[in-house]
Amino acid sequence: MPDYRRAHVPGGTYFFTVNTHRRQTFLTDVRSALGDGDRTSANELARTHALRSLDRAEEMRQKALAINEKLGRQEGMASAYGNLGLIYRTCGDFDRAEEMHKEALAINDKLGRQEGMARQYGNLGVVYQTRGNLDRAEEMYKKALAINEKLGRQEGIAIQYVNLGASTRPAASSIGPRRYSTRRSRSSKWSVQRPG
């Protein structure tokens, strides 16, 4: 990673991927906050900057949505709704995120855009999982997986397997601490053995 993406300060190196035209001012502010040892201020500064970027992103997506609505471009509307859902989810506004992803899903369904439907089912799954509704999340992930398998989209299939793995609750028999030992095995470099 080139040096221009790093902020070297006492106590560590911080990596940033901020737009070039905003980078210098932002990193100067972070360096001064961290140079004084005030990590809380640096975190607040980074959070404020990120939220400003999300506000700008929301503004641009709303404009794109309005233009696509005016032109009657359903695909563009579905894309804008999906992107707004991602922004609202990032901000923690899960009700609005769910609403946007459902709008995108409805348009994709109406247009027969299977890949778009799979993406929105996956996005809804993430919203439900974040809220703690694991059953509903699993339902959405399975719908996304089924569509991706039908389309042969390997990337989508892999993503949904990861999502399903993350949303799975441990079985009652597996709850509680377990002890594992790692030892060398002749057949492989390492093997993990669970005591009997």
Helices and strands as residue ranges (DSSP letters): G 3-5, E 6-9, E 12-15, H 20-35, H 39-71, H 74-91, H 94-111, H 114-131, H 134-151, H 154-167, G 172-174, E 181-183, E 191-193
